[in-house]
Amino acid sequence: MNFSTFKVIFTITLVICGCRISGQEVIQQTESSFFRTVRSGFEESYITFGRGISNLDPMIFEALVAPGFLVRTSANARWGATLSPAILIRMSNEESFPVRTPDYRPNITFYHQLGQKGRFEDRIRFIFLKLAHHSNGQEDPFYNPDGSINLNSGNFSTNYIEIGAFFKKNIEKYGVAGEFFRMSLEIHPGIDQSPELKDLYSMVRLHNHFRIFRVKPGTNPNHTNRNPRIQSTIKTTWMFGPIDNAKAFDIKSRLNISLIFEYRPAFLKDVSFFINAYSGEDYYNRVDGPASFS
C-alpha cells in the first residue's frame, strides 16, 4: 500500500522539553558534563496544531509525550541509563475528533562515557544501547477483509535494539555555539513482532542526527540553565531490507529526512517554537508502505 508523508509545520508550535525538570541549580552543581549532555539529548515532547502543509489526513493536533528519567549510580559515574514511556498521538479532524491507535514507544537506553571521567570538557563522547518497543496497542487483524492494511485497529507491534555513538563539541570562537552528531543502527530481530511486517517494514535502519545550537554570548554552554536560544537539526534515516519490492537504492522509498529550526525566546525557559519539514515514511504506528518525496 503506497502512502507517503510530506509534512511542513509553519504553525506556532510549543516544544515542552522533558529533560528540563525542577531543581536545575542542584543538577548544575552535582552532575558531570556527561550526564548534562545525556539530559540535553532526551527526545523532546511537543504539540503541533493542524497538519501543516502536508498530504496527511486532516488532524486537530499531533503530540509527543516523552518524559525522560535518568538512572545513575553517582554524580560522576561513567555509566548511566534513561527510561522513557514515550507516547505519540494524533487527533483526527473527523466526527467526534477520534484519537485512533496511540503510538506507544517505551524504551530504556544505556550509556557509557568515553574519555576522561567527570570533567567539564568541551568535547563529550559516549556510546549507547537502546532497547525499545513500538506498537499501537490494538488486537484486530492486520489486514481488512478486502486485503488492505487495517490502519484503524489492526495490530502493529515490533521490538528493536539501537546501537550508536554520540559526539558533542563546544565552539566558543563563534560566540557561544556548539554542535553534536549522533549515528546509530536500529535492528529489529523479530522478537514478539507482528508477522505481517515481514517484507513491508524495514528491519534495519541507519540513523544520523546532526544539530548546531547557539546560546547567549558570554555564557558557558556547559551549564544546564543556559538553554540554546537557536538551534537547527538535520535527521536522516536510511531503511535497508525488503520494503514492498523497493529497489536497493530507491531514495523515495528508503530515505526519511527531517529539517528542524527551533527558537527559544529569552522570556521562556522551557518552551520553544519550531518549524519542521519532513519527508518520508509516515512515522506513526502503522505500516504505510514505501515513502516518497512530494
Secondary structure, DSSP 4 states (H G I P E B T S, - for coil): ----EEEEE-S--EEE-TT--S-HHHHHHH--HHHHHHHHTSPPEEEEES--EESSPPEEEEEEE---EEE-SSTT-SEEEEEEEEEEEEEESSTT----S-EEEEEEEEEEEESSSS---SEEEEEEEEEEEEE----B-SB-TTSSB-TTTB--EEEEEEEEEEEEEEEGGGSSEEEEEEEEEEE---TT--GGGTTTS-SEEEEEEEEEEE--TTS-TTSTT---SEEEEEEEEEEES-STT--TT-HHHHEEEEEEEEE--TT-SSEEEEEEEEEES--SSS--------
